[in-house]
Amino acid sequence: MKCIQAIRETKYSSVGDIKRVTEVEADEKVSTGYWKFVPKMEWKLATRSKKVEEAVNPQITDAVTISEKQLNKKKKNK
């Protein structure tokens, strides 16, 4: 399996699309000049869902600052 990325727009793909295909199919598509080989890591980053950051709750931030203060006091006492 190889990963390929579209470098030109076609009827079936837009620029930047990343696909994971067999080695034979990848060689054929890259030879057309519309695709290029890319590392598997780029394919993983494109296909994995991104974590959505939630809105910060003021109560949580207060709790964090309190716990940080407690940790600092413990470090000073040692």
mmCIF file of the N, C-alpha and C atoms, coordinates in Angstrom:
data_MODEL
# 
_entry.id   MODEL 
# 
loop_
_atom_site.group_PDB 
_atom_site.id 
_atom_site.type_symbol 
_atom_site.label_atom_id 
_atom_site.label_alt_id 
_atom_site.label_comp_id 
_atom_site.label_asym_id 
_atom_site.label_entity_id 
_atom_site.label_seq_id 
_atom_site.pdbx_PDB_ins_code 
_atom_site.Cartn_x 
_atom_site.Cartn_y 
_atom_site.Cartn_z 
_atom_site.occupancy 
_atom_site.B_iso_or_equiv 
_atom_site.pdbx_formal_charge 
_atom_site.auth_seq_id 
_atom_site.auth_comp_id 
_atom_site.auth_asym_id 
_atom_site.auth_atom_id 
_atom_site.pdbx_PDB_model_num 
ATOM 1   N N  . MET A 1 1  ? 0.841   -1.175 0.000   1.00 0.00 ? 1  MET A N  1 
ATOM 2   C CA . MET A 1 1  ? 0.000   0.000  0.000   1.00 0.00 ? 1  MET A CA 1 
ATOM 3   C C  . MET A 1 1  ? 0.889   1.242  0.000   1.00 0.00 ? 1  MET A C  1 
ATOM 4   N N  . LYS A 1 2  ? 0.496   2.198  -0.791  1.00 0.00 ? 2  LYS A N  1 
ATOM 5   C CA . LYS A 1 2  ? 1.214   3.464  -0.889  1.00 0.00 ? 2  LYS A CA 1 
ATOM 6   C C  . LYS A 1 2  ? 0.219   4.608  -0.745  1.00 0.00 ? 2  LYS A C  1 
ATOM 7   N N  . CYS A 1 3  ? 0.724   5.753  -0.323  1.00 0.00 ? 3  CYS A N  1 
ATOM 8   C CA . CYS A 1 3  ? -0.099  6.950  -0.182  1.00 0.00 ? 3  CYS A CA 1 
ATOM 9   C C  . CYS A 1 3  ? 0.249   7.909  -1.298  1.00 0.00 ? 3  CYS A C  1 
ATOM 10  N N  . ILE A 1 4  ? -0.799  8.467  -1.929  1.00 0.00 ? 4  ILE A N  1 
ATOM 11  C CA . ILE A 1 4  ? -0.605  9.421  -3.008  1.00 0.00 ? 4  ILE A CA 1 
ATOM 12  C C  . ILE A 1 4  ? -1.463  10.649 -2.754  1.00 0.00 ? 4  ILE A C  1 
ATOM 13  N N  . GLN A 1 5  ? -0.999  11.788 -3.277  1.00 0.00 ? 5  GLN A N  1 
ATOM 14  C CA . GLN A 1 5  ? -1.715  13.048 -3.103  1.00 0.00 ? 5  GLN A CA 1 
ATOM 15  C C  . GLN A 1 5  ? -1.916  13.693 -4.463  1.00 0.00 ? 5  GLN A C  1 
ATOM 16  N N  . ALA A 1 6  ? -3.117  14.217 -4.686  1.00 0.00 ? 6  ALA A N  1 
ATOM 17  C CA . ALA A 1 6  ? -3.433  14.872 -5.952  1.00 0.00 ? 6  ALA A CA 1 
ATOM 18  C C  . ALA A 1 6  ? -2.714  16.213 -6.023  1.00 0.00 ? 6  ALA A C  1 
ATOM 19  N N  . ILE A 1 7  ? -2.007  16.451 -7.155  1.00 0.00 ? 7  ILE A N  1 
ATOM 20  C CA . ILE A 1 7  ? -1.335  17.728 -7.339  1.00 0.00 ? 7  ILE A CA 1 
ATOM 21  C C  . ILE A 1 7  ? -2.003  18.553 -8.439  1.00 0.00 ? 7  ILE A C  1 
ATOM 22  N N  . ARG A 1 8  ? -2.936  17.916 -9.147  1.00 0.00 ? 8  ARG A N  1 
ATOM 23  C CA . ARG A 1 8  ? -3.750  18.612 -10.146 1.00 0.00 ? 8  ARG A CA 1 
ATOM 24  C C  . ARG A 1 8  ? -5.193  18.177 -9.966  1.00 0.00 ? 8  ARG A C  1 
ATOM 25  N N  . GLU A 1 9  ? -6.105  19.052 -10.294 1.00 0.00 ? 9  GLU A N  1 
ATOM 26  C CA . GLU A 1 9  ? -7.527  18.746 -10.137 1.00 0.00 ? 9  GLU A CA 1 
ATOM 27  C C  . GLU A 1 9  ? -8.011  17.901 -11.310 1.00 0.00 ? 9  GLU A C  1 
ATOM 28  N N  . THR A 1 10 ? -8.802  16.878 -10.993 1.00 0.00 ? 10 THR A N  1 
ATOM 29  C CA . THR A 1 10 ? -9.431  16.038 -12.013 1.00 0.00 ? 10 THR A CA 1 
ATOM 30  C C  . THR A 1 10 ? -10.921 15.995 -11.748 1.00 0.00 ? 10 THR A C  1 
ATOM 31  N N  . LYS A 1 11 ? -11.611 15.221 -12.565 1.00 0.00 ? 11 LYS A N  1 
ATOM 32  C CA . LYS A 1 11 ? -13.049 15.081 -12.393 1.00 0.00 ? 11 LYS A CA 1 
ATOM 33  C C  . LYS A 1 11 ? -13.382 14.363 -11.073 1.00 0.00 ? 11 LYS A C  1 
ATOM 34  N N  . TYR A 1 12 ? -12.480 13.513 -10.629 1.00 0.00 ? 12 TYR A N  1 
ATOM 35  C CA . TYR A 1 12 ? -12.753 12.683 -9.457  1.00 0.00 ? 12 TYR A CA 1 
ATOM 36  C C  . TYR A 1 12 ? -11.998 13.109 -8.198  1.00 0.00 ? 12 TYR A C  1 
ATOM 37  N N  . SER A 1 13 ? -11.084 14.058 -8.314  1.00 0.00 ? 13 SER A N  1 
ATOM 38  C CA . SER A 1 13 ? -10.329 14.481 -7.134  1.00 0.00 ? 13 SER A CA 1 
ATOM 39  C C  . SER A 1 13 ? -9.973  15.954 -7.235  1.00 0.00 ? 13 SER A C  1 
ATOM 40  N N  . SER A 1 14 ? -9.773  16.549 -6.076  1.00 0.00 ? 14 SER A N  1 
ATOM 41  C CA . SER A 1 14 ? -9.351  17.946 -6.033  1.00 0.00 ? 14 SER A CA 1 
ATOM 42  C C  . SER A 1 14 ? -7.907  18.000 -5.530  1.00 0.00 ? 14 SER A C  1 
ATOM 43  N N  . VAL A 1 15 ? -7.288  19.138 -5.683  1.00 0.00 ? 15 VAL A N  1 
ATOM 44  C CA . VAL A 1 15 ? -5.896  19.296 -5.281  1.00 0.00 ? 15 VAL A CA 1 
ATOM 45  C C  . VAL A 1 15 ? -5.781  19.077 -3.772  1.00 0.00 ? 15 VAL A C  1 
ATOM 46  N N  . GLY A 1 16 ? -4.835  18.234 -3.360  1.00 0.00 ? 16 GLY A N  1 
ATOM 47  C CA . GLY A 1 16 ? -4.607  17.978 -1.941  1.00 0.00 ? 16 GLY A CA 1 
ATOM 48  C C  . GLY A 1 16 ? -5.252  16.715 -1.411  1.00 0.00 ? 16 GLY A C  1 
ATOM 49  N N  . ASP A 1 17 ? -6.116  16.060 -2.201  1.00 0.00 ? 17 ASP A N  1 
ATOM 50  C CA . ASP A 1 17 ? -6.722  14.800 -1.755  1.00 0.00 ? 17 ASP A CA 1 
ATOM 51  C C  . ASP A 1 17 ? -5.632  13.755 -1.557  1.00 0.00 ? 17 ASP A C  1 
ATOM 52  N N  . ILE A 1 18 ? -5.702  13.014 -0.459  1.00 0.00 ? 18 ILE A N  1 
ATOM 53  C CA . ILE A 1 18 ? -4.720  11.970 -0.173  1.00 0.00 ? 18 ILE A CA 1 
ATOM 54  C C  . ILE A 1 18 ? -5.458  10.640 -0.131  1.00 0.00 ? 18 ILE A C  1 
ATOM 55  N N  . LYS A 1 19 ? -4.914  9.663  -0.864  1.00 0.00 ? 19 LYS A N  1 
ATOM 56  C CA . LYS A 1 19 ? -5.512  8.332  -0.911  1.00 0.00 ? 19 LYS A CA 1 
ATOM 57  C C  . LYS A 1 19 ? -4.459  7.285  -0.590  1.00 0.00 ? 19 LYS A C  1 
ATOM 58  N N  . ARG A 1 20 ? -4.903  6.155  -0.068  1.00 0.00 ? 20 ARG A N  1 
ATOM 59  C CA . ARG A 1 20 ? -4.032  5.014  0.191   1.00 0.00 ? 20 ARG A CA 1 
ATOM 60  C C  . ARG A 1 20 ? -4.476  3.916  -0.768  1.00 0.00 ? 20 ARG A C  1 
ATOM 61  N N  . VAL A 1 21 ? -3.595  3.551  -1.689  1.00 0.00 ? 21 VAL A N  1 
ATOM 62  C CA . VAL A 1 21 ? -3.934  2.591  -2.735  1.00 0.00 ? 21 VAL A CA 1 
ATOM 63  C C  . VAL A 1 21 ? -2.830  1.541  -2.845  1.00 0.00 ? 21 VAL A C  1 
ATOM 64  N N  . THR A 1 22 ? -3.087  0.513  -3.653  1.00 0.00 ? 22 THR A N  1 
ATOM 65  C CA . THR A 1 22 ? -2.089  -0.535 -3.856  1.00 0.00 ? 22 THR A CA 1 
ATOM 66  C C  . THR A 1 22 ? -0.885  0.035  -4.591  1.00 0.00 ? 22 THR A C  1 
ATOM 67  N N  . GLU A 1 23 ? 0.227   -0.682 -4.532  1.00 0.00 ? 23 GLU A N  1 
ATOM 68  C CA . GLU A 1 23 ? 1.456   -0.205 -5.156  1.00 0.00 ? 23 GLU A CA 1 
ATOM 69  C C  . GLU A 1 23 ? 1.309   -0.065 -6.666  1.00 0.00 ? 23 GLU A C  1 
ATOM 70  N N  . VAL A 1 24 ? 0.628   -1.027 -7.294  1.00 0.00 ? 24 VAL A N  1 
ATOM 71  C CA . VAL A 1 24 ? 0.450   -0.987 -8.746  1.00 0.00 ? 24 VAL A CA 1 
ATOM 72  C C  . VAL A 1 24 ? -0.393  0.214  -9.152  1.00 0.00 ? 24 VAL A C  1 
ATOM 73  N N  . GLU A 1 25 ? -1.506  0.422  -8.455  1.00 0.00 ? 25 GLU A N  1 
ATOM 74  C CA . GLU A 1 25 ? -2.380  1.550  -8.766  1.00 0.00 ? 25 GLU A CA 1 
ATOM 75  C C  . GLU A 1 25 ? -1.671  2.880  -8.502  1.00 0.00 ? 25 GLU A C  1 
ATOM 76  N N  . ALA A 1 26 ? -0.873  2.937  -7.431  1.00 0.00 ? 26 ALA A N  1 
ATOM 77  C CA . ALA A 1 26 ? -0.141  4.160  -7.114  1.00 0.00 ? 26 ALA A CA 1 
ATOM 78  C C  . ALA A 1 26 ? 0.871   4.482  -8.209  1.00 0.00 ? 26 ALA A C  1 
ATOM 79  N N  . ASP A 1 27 ? 1.600   3.470  -8.677  1.00 0.00 ? 27 ASP A N  1 
ATOM 80  C CA . ASP A 1 27 ? 2.577   3.696  -9.745  1.00 0.00 ? 27 ASP A CA 1 
ATOM 81  C C  . ASP A 1 27 ? 1.909   4.209  -11.018 1.00 0.00 ? 27 ASP A C  1 
ATOM 82  N N  . GLU A 1 28 ? 0.743   3.650  -11.349 1.00 0.00 ? 28 GLU A N  1 
ATOM 83  C CA . GLU A 1 28 ? 0.020   4.087  -12.542 1.00 0.00 ? 28 GLU A CA 1 
ATOM 84  C C  . GLU A 1 28 ? -0.430  5.538  -12.422 1.00 0.00 ? 28 GLU A C  1 
ATOM 85  N N  . LYS A 1 29 ? -0.986  5.918  -11.264 1.00 0.00 ? 29 LYS A N  1 
ATOM 86  C CA . LYS A 1 29 ? -1.507  7.266  -11.082 1.00 0.00 ? 29 LYS A CA 1 
ATOM 87  C C  . LYS A 1 29 ? -0.385  8.299  -11.029 1.00 0.00 ? 29 LYS A C  1 
ATOM 88  N N  . VAL A 1 30 ? 0.722   7.961  -10.381 1.00 0.00 ? 30 VAL A N  1 
ATOM 89  C CA . VAL A 1 30 ? 1.836   8.902  -10.282 1.00 0.00 ? 30 VAL A CA 1 
ATOM 90  C C  . VAL A 1 30 ? 2.456   9.131  -11.659 1.00 0.00 ? 30 VAL A C  1 
ATOM 91  N N  . SER A 1 31 ? 2.477   8.102  -12.500 1.00 0.00 ? 31 SER A N  1 
ATOM 92  C CA . SER A 1 31 ? 3.063   8.245  -13.834 1.00 0.00 ? 31 SER A CA 1 
ATOM 93  C C  . SER A 1 31 ? 2.246   9.196  -14.724 1.00 0.00 ? 31 SER A C  1 
ATOM 94  N N  . THR A 1 32 ? 0.971   9.443  -14.390 1.00 0.00 ? 32 THR A N  1 
ATOM 95  C CA . THR A 1 32 ? 0.150   10.362 -15.179 1.00 0.00 ? 32 THR A CA 1 
ATOM 96  C C  . THR A 1 32 ? 0.520   11.817 -14.922 1.00 0.00 ? 32 THR A C  1 
ATOM 97  N N  . GLY A 1 33 ? 1.134   12.101 -13.772 1.00 0.00 ? 33 GLY A N  1 
ATOM 98  C CA . GLY A 1 33 ? 1.505   13.473 -13.444 1.00 0.00 ? 33 GLY A CA 1 
ATOM 99  C C  . GLY A 1 33 ? 0.460   14.211 -12.644 1.00 0.00 ? 33 GLY A C  1 
ATOM 100 N N  . TYR A 1 34 ? -0.659  13.576 -12.361 1.00 0.00 ? 34 TYR A N  1 
ATOM 101 C CA . TYR A 1 34 ? -1.713  14.200 -11.567 1.00 0.00 ? 34 TYR A CA 1 
ATOM 102 C C  . TYR A 1 34 ? -1.570  13.892 -10.073 1.00 0.00 ? 34 TYR A C  1 
ATOM 103 N N  . TRP A 1 35 ? -0.730  12.942 -9.724  1.00 0.00 ? 35 TRP A N  1 
ATOM 104 C CA . TRP A 1 35 ? -0.558  12.504 -8.343  1.00 0.00 ? 35 TRP A CA 1 
ATOM 105 C C  . TRP A 1 35 ? 0.925   12.472 -7.999  1.00 0.00 ? 35 TRP A C  1 
ATOM 106 N N  . LYS A 1 36 ? 1.239   12.515 -6.698  1.00 0.00 ? 36 LYS A N  1 
ATOM 107 C CA . LYS A 1 36 ? 2.606   12.340 -6.230  1.00 0.00 ? 36 LYS A CA 1 
ATOM 108 C C  . LYS A 1 36 ? 2.577   11.472 -4.978  1.00 0.00 ? 36 LYS A C  1 
ATOM 109 N N  . PHE A 1 37 ? 3.691   10.818 -4.695  1.00 0.00 ? 37 PHE A N  1 
ATOM 110 C CA . PHE A 1 37 ? 3.812   10.000 -3.501  1.00 0.00 ? 37 PHE A CA 1 
ATOM 111 C C  . PHE A 1 37 ? 3.976   10.902 -2.284  1.00 0.00 ? 37 PHE A C  1 
ATOM 112 N N  . VAL A 1 38 ? 3.352   10.496 -1.161  1.00 0.00 ? 38 VAL A N  1 
ATOM 113 C CA . VAL A 1 38 ? 3.514   11.213 0.108   1.00 0.00 ? 38 VAL A CA 1 
ATOM 114 C C  . VAL A 1 38 ? 3.738   10.187 1.216   1.00 0.00 ? 38 VAL A C  1 
ATOM 115 N N  . PRO A 1 39 ? 4.361   10.593 2.321   1.00 0.00 ? 39 PRO A N  1 
ATOM 116 C CA . PRO A 1 39 ? 4.566   9.674  3.438   1.00 0.00 ? 39 PRO A CA 1 
ATOM 117 C C  . PRO A 1 39 ? 3.239   9.251  4.076   1.00 0.00 ? 39 PRO A C  1 
ATOM 118 N N  . LYS A 1 40 ? 3.260   8.102  4.685   1.00 0.00 ? 40 LYS A N  1 
ATOM 119 C CA . LYS A 1 40 ? 2.065   7.568  5.333   1.00 0.00 ? 40 LYS A CA 1 
ATOM 120 C C  . LYS A 1 40 ? 1.584   8.498  6.458   1.00 0.00 ? 40 LYS A C  1 
ATOM 121 N N  . MET A 1 41 ? 2.515   9.208  7.098   1.00 0.00 ? 41 MET A N  1 
ATOM 122 C CA . MET A 1 41 ? 2.155   10.102 8.193   1.00 0.00 ? 41 MET A CA 1 
ATOM 123 C C  . MET A 1 41 ? 1.213   11.204 7.714   1.00 0.00 ? 41 MET A C  1 
ATOM 124 N N  . GLU A 1 42 ? 1.417   11.716 6.499   1.00 0.00 ? 42 GLU A N  1 
ATOM 125 C CA . GLU A 1 42 ? 0.512   12.735 5.973   1.00 0.00 ? 42 GLU A CA 1 
ATOM 126 C C  . GLU A 1 42 ? -0.888  12.167 5.782   1.00 0.00 ? 42 GLU A C  1 
ATOM 127 N N  . TRP A 1 43 ? -0.979  10.939 5.315   1.00 0.00 ? 43 TRP A N  1 
ATOM 128 C CA . TRP A 1 43 ? -2.281  10.288 5.135   1.00 0.00 ? 43 TRP A CA 1 
ATOM 129 C C  . TRP A 1 43 ? -2.963  10.114 6.487   1.00 0.00 ? 43 TRP A C  1 
ATOM 130 N N  . LYS A 1 44 ? -2.213  9.702  7.502   1.00 0.00 ? 44 LYS A N  1 
ATOM 131 C CA . LYS A 1 44 ? -2.782  9.531  8.839   1.00 0.00 ? 44 LYS A CA 1 
ATOM 132 C C  . LYS A 1 44 ? -3.322  10.853 9.380   1.00 0.00 ? 44 LYS A C  1 
ATOM 133 N N  . LEU A 1 45 ? -2.544  11.919 9.219   1.00 0.00 ? 45 LEU A N  1 
ATOM 134 C CA . LEU A 1 45 ? -2.983  13.222 9.721   1.00 0.00 ? 45 LEU A CA 1 
ATOM 135 C C  . LEU A 1 45 ? -4.238  13.702 9.005   1.00 0.00 ? 45 LEU A C  1 
ATOM 136 N N  . ALA A 1 46 ? -4.357  13.387 7.722   1.00 0.00 ? 46 ALA A N  1 
ATOM 137 C CA . ALA A 1 46 ? -5.515  13.835 6.949   1.00 0.00 ? 46 ALA A CA 1 
ATOM 138 C C  . ALA A 1 46 ? -6.767  13.039 7.274   1.00 0.00 ? 46 ALA A C  1 
ATOM 139 N N  . THR A 1 47 ? -6.620  11.766 7.629   1.00 0.00 ? 47 THR A N  1 
ATOM 140 C CA . THR A 1 47 ? -7.793  10.916 7.832   1.00 0.00 ? 47 THR A CA 1 
ATOM 141 C C  . THR A 1 47 ? -8.237  10.830 9.287   1.00 0.00 ? 47 THR A C  1 
ATOM 142 N N  . ARG A 1 48 ? -7.351  11.049 10.217  1.00 0.00 ? 48 ARG A N  1 
ATOM 143 C CA . ARG A 1 48 ? -7.724  10.951 11.627  1.00 0.00 ? 48 ARG A CA 1 
ATOM 144 C C  . ARG A 1 48 ? -8.516  12.186 12.025  1.00 0.00 ? 48 ARG A C  1 
ATOM 145 N N  . SER A 1 49 ? -9.512  11.980 12.880  1.00 0.00 ? 49 SER A N  1 
ATOM 146 C CA . SER A 1 49 ? -10.318 13.120 13.324  1.00 0.00 ? 49 SER A CA 1 
ATOM 147 C C  . SER A 1 49 ? -9.489  13.986 14.257  1.00 0.00 ? 49 SER A C  1 
ATOM 148 N N  . LYS A 1 50 ? -9.697  15.264 14.168  1.00 0.00 ? 50 LYS A N  1 
ATOM 149 C CA . LYS A 1 50 ? -8.972  16.210 15.006  1.00 0.00 ? 50 LYS A CA 1 
ATOM 150 C C  . LYS A 1 50 ? -9.765  16.461 16.272  1.00 0.00 ? 50 LYS A C  1 
ATOM 151 N N  . LYS A 1 51 ? -9.048  16.600 17.374  1.00 0.00 ? 51 LYS A N  1 
ATOM 152 C CA . LYS A 1 51 ? -9.712  16.854 18.646  1.00 0.00 ? 51 LYS A CA 1 
ATOM 153 C C  . LYS A 1 51 ? -10.215 18.287 18.672  1.00 0.00 ? 51 LYS A C  1 
ATOM 154 N N  . VAL A 1 52 ? -11.467 18.439 19.067  1.00 0.00 ? 52 VAL A N  1 
ATOM 155 C CA . VAL A 1 52 ? -12.072 19.762 19.140  1.00 0.00 ? 52 VAL A CA 1 
ATOM 156 C C  . VAL A 1 52 ? -11.877 20.292 20.547  1.00 0.00 ? 52 VAL A C  1 
ATOM 157 N N  . GLU A 1 53 ? -11.343 21.494 20.634  1.00 0.00 ? 53 GLU A N  1 
ATOM 158 C CA . GLU A 1 53 ? -11.149 22.097 21.950  1.00 0.00 ? 53 GLU A CA 1 
ATOM 159 C C  . GLU A 1 53 ? -12.473 22.663 22.437  1.00 0.00 ? 53 GLU A C  1 
ATOM 160 N N  . GLU A 1 54 ? -12.807 22.329 23.669  1.00 0.00 ? 54 GLU A N  1 
ATOM 161 C CA . GLU A 1 54 ? -14.052 22.801 24.246  1.00 0.00 ? 54 GLU A CA 1 
ATOM 162 C C  . GLU A 1 54 ? -13.829 24.180 24.858  1.00 0.00 ? 54 GLU A C  1 
ATOM 163 N N  . ALA A 1 55 ? -14.921 24.893 25.020  1.00 0.00 ? 55 ALA A N  1 
ATOM 164 C CA . ALA A 1 55 ? -14.841 26.208 25.649  1.00 0.00 ? 55 ALA A CA 1 
ATOM 165 C C  . ALA A 1 55 ? -14.373 26.041 27.088  1.00 0.00 ? 55 ALA A C  1 
ATOM 166 N N  . VAL A 1 56 ? -13.534 26.933 27.526  1.00 0.00 ? 56 VAL A N  1 
ATOM 167 C CA . VAL A 1 56 ? -12.980 26.841 28.868  1.00 0.00 ? 56 VAL A CA 1 
ATOM 168 C C  . VAL A 1 56 ? -14.024 27.293 29.875  1.00 0.00 ? 56 VAL A C  1 
ATOM 169 N N  . ASN A 1 57 ? -14.254 26.444 30.847  1.00 0.00 ? 57 ASN A N  1 
ATOM 170 C CA . ASN A 1 57 ? -15.206 26.730 31.910  1.00 0.00 ? 57 ASN A CA 1 
ATOM 171 C C  . ASN A 1 57 ? -14.471 27.488 33.016  1.00 0.00 ? 57 ASN A C  1 
ATOM 172 N N  . PRO A 1 58 ? -14.978 28.641 33.457  1.00 0.00 ? 58 PRO A N  1 
ATOM 173 C CA . PRO A 1 58 ? -14.270 29.418 34.484  1.00 0.00 ? 58 PRO A CA 1 
ATOM 174 C C  . PRO A 1 58 ? -14.083 28.643 35.790  1.00 0.00 ? 58 PRO A C  1 
ATOM 175 N N  . GLN A 1 59 ? -15.009 27.765 36.125  1.00 0.00 ? 59 GLN A N  1 
ATOM 176 C CA . GLN A 1 59 ? -14.876 26.986 37.355  1.00 0.00 ? 59 GLN A CA 1 
ATOM 177 C C  . GLN A 1 59 ? -13.686 26.051 37.252  1.00 0.00 ? 59 GLN A C  1 
ATOM 178 N N  . ILE A 1 60 ? -13.475 25.492 36.084  1.00 0.00 ? 60 ILE A N  1 
ATOM 179 C CA . ILE A 1 60 ? -12.358 24.568 35.906  1.00 0.00 ? 60 ILE A CA 1 
ATOM 180 C C  . ILE A 1 60 ? -11.038 25.321 36.018  1.00 0.00 ? 60 ILE A C  1 
ATOM 181 N N  . THR A 1 61 ? -10.965 26.488 35.422  1.00 0.00 ? 61 THR A N  1 
ATOM 182 C CA . THR A 1 61 ? -9.719  27.255 35.495  1.00 0.00 ? 61 THR A CA 1 
ATOM 183 C C  . THR A 1 61 ? -9.410  27.651 36.924  1.00 0.00 ? 61 THR A C  1 
ATOM 184 N N  . ASP A 1 62 ? -10.439 27.977 37.713  1.00 0.00 ? 62 ASP A N  1 
ATOM 185 C CA . ASP A 1 62 ? -10.219 28.300 39.123  1.00 0.00 ? 62 ASP A CA 1 
ATOM 186 C C  . ASP A 1 62 ? -9.695  27.079 39.865  1.00 0.00 ? 62 ASP A C  1 
ATOM 187 N N  . ALA A 1 63 ? -10.241 25.921 39.550  1.00 0.00 ? 63 ALA A N  1 
ATOM 188 C CA . ALA A 1 63 ? -9.807  24.697 40.204  1.00 0.00 ? 63 ALA A CA 1 
ATOM 189 C C  . ALA A 1 63 ? -8.361  24.390 39.840  1.00 0.00 ? 63 ALA A C  1 
ATOM 190 N N  . VAL A 1 64 ? -8.005  24.646 38.611  1.00 0.00 ? 64 VAL A N  1 
ATOM 191 C CA . VAL A 1 64 ? -6.631  24.387 38.182  1.00 0.00 ? 64 VAL A CA 1 
ATOM 192 C C  . VAL A 1 64 ? -5.668  25.317 38.904  1.00 0.00 ? 64 VAL A C  1 
ATOM 193 N N  . THR A 1 65 ? -6.016  26.570 38.992  1.00 0.00 ? 65 THR A N  1 
ATOM 194 C CA . THR A 1 65 ? -5.115  27.509 39.664  1.00 0.00 ? 65 THR A CA 1 
ATOM 195 C C  . THR A 1 65 ? -4.990  27.174 41.155  1.00 0.00 ? 65 THR A C  1 
ATOM 196 N N  . ILE A 1 66 ? -6.060  26.717 41.764  1.00 0.00 ? 66 ILE A N  1 
ATOM 197 C CA . ILE A 1 66 ? -5.999  26.332 43.175  1.00 0.00 ? 66 ILE A CA 1 
ATOM 198 C C  . ILE A 1 66 ? -5.084  25.126 43.338  1.00 0.00 ? 66 ILE A C  1 
ATOM 199 N N  . SER A 1 67 ? -5.234  24.131 42.464  1.00 0.00 ? 67 SER A N  1 
ATOM 200 C CA . SER A 1 67 ? -4.392  22.941 42.589  1.00 0.00 ? 67 SER A CA 1 
ATOM 201 C C  . SER A 1 67 ? -2.931  23.280 42.314  1.00 0.00 ? 67 SER A C  1 
ATOM 202 N N  . GLU A 1 68 ? -2.677  24.226 41.399  1.00 0.00 ? 68 GLU A N  1 
ATOM 203 C CA . GLU A 1 68 ? -1.306  24.643 41.140  1.00 0.00 ? 68 GLU A CA 1 
ATOM 204 C C  . GLU A 1 68 ? -0.720  25.325 42.372  1.00 0.00 ? 68 GLU A C  1 
ATOM 205 N N  . LYS A 1 69 ? -1.527  26.133 43.032  1.00 0.00 ? 69 LYS A N  1 
ATOM 206 C CA . LYS A 1 69 ? -1.068  26.801 44.249  1.00 0.00 ? 69 LYS A CA 1 
ATOM 207 C C  . LYS A 1 69 ? -0.743  25.778 45.326  1.00 0.00 ? 69 LYS A C  1 
ATOM 208 N N  . GLN A 1 70 ? -1.582  24.747 45.440  1.00 0.00 ? 70 GLN A N  1 
ATOM 209 C CA . GLN A 1 70 ? -1.349  23.716 46.443  1.00 0.00 ? 70 GLN A CA 1 
ATOM 210 C C  . GLN A 1 70 ? -0.057  22.967 46.152  1.00 0.00 ? 70 GLN A C  1 
ATOM 211 N N  . LEU A 1 71 ? 0.202   22.686 44.882  1.00 0.00 ? 71 LEU A N  1 
ATOM 212 C CA . LEU A 1 71 ? 1.436   21.998 44.514  1.00 0.00 ? 71 LEU A CA 1 
ATOM 213 C C  . LEU A 1 71 ? 2.650   22.859 44.830  1.00 0.00 ? 71 LEU A C  1 
ATOM 214 N N  . ASN A 1 72 ? 2.544   24.136 44.552  1.00 0.00 ? 72 ASN A N  1 
ATOM 215 C CA . ASN A 1 72 ? 3.656   25.044 44.849  1.00 0.00 ? 72 ASN A CA 1 
ATOM 216 C C  . ASN A 1 72 ? 3.946   25.100 46.343  1.00 0.00 ? 72 ASN A C  1 
ATOM 217 N N  . LYS A 1 73 ? 2.896   25.104 47.172  1.00 0.00 ? 73 LYS A N  1 
ATOM 218 C CA . LYS A 1 73 ? 3.077   25.120 48.628  1.00 0.00 ? 73 LYS A CA 1 
ATOM 219 C C  . LYS A 1 73 ? 3.762   23.841 49.080  1.00 0.00 ? 73 LYS A C  1 
ATOM 220 N N  . LYS A 1 74 ? 3.362   22.701 48.496  1.00 0.00 ? 74 LYS A N  1 
ATOM 221 C CA . LYS A 1 74 ? 3.977   21.426 48.889  1.00 0.00 ? 74 LYS A CA 1 
ATOM 222 C C  . LYS A 1 74 ? 5.459   21.405 48.522  1.00 0.00 ? 74 LYS A C  1 
ATOM 223 N N  . LYS A 1 75 ? 5.790   21.951 47.365  1.00 0.00 ? 75 LYS A N  1 
ATOM 224 C CA . LYS A 1 75 ? 7.187   21.983 46.940  1.00 0.00 ? 75 LYS A CA 1 
ATOM 225 C C  . LYS A 1 75 ? 8.017   22.862 47.866  1.00 0.00 ? 75 LYS A C  1 
ATOM 226 N N  . LYS A 1 76 ? 7.424   23.985 48.312  1.00 0.00 ? 76 LYS A N  1 
ATOM 227 C CA . LYS A 1 76 ? 8.140   24.898 49.192  1.00 0.00 ? 76 LYS A CA 1 
ATOM 228 C C  . LYS A 1 76 ? 8.366   24.292 50.587  1.00 0.00 ? 76 LYS A C  1 
ATOM 229 N N  . ASN A 1 77 ? 7.394   23.482 51.038  1.00 0.00 ? 77 ASN A N  1 
ATOM 230 C CA . ASN A 1 77 ? 7.462   22.881 52.361  1.00 0.00 ? 77 ASN A CA 1 
ATOM 231 C C  . ASN A 1 77 ? 8.496   21.768 52.424  1.00 0.00 ? 77 ASN A C  1 
ATOM 232 N N  . LYS A 1 78 ? 8.822   21.167 51.324  1.00 0.00 ? 78 LYS A N  1 
ATOM 233 C CA . LYS A 1 78 ? 9.774   20.034 51.344  1.00 0.00 ? 78 LYS A CA 1 
ATOM 234 C C  . LYS A 1 78 ? 11.155  20.466 51.499  1.00 0.00 ? 78 LYS A C  1 
# 
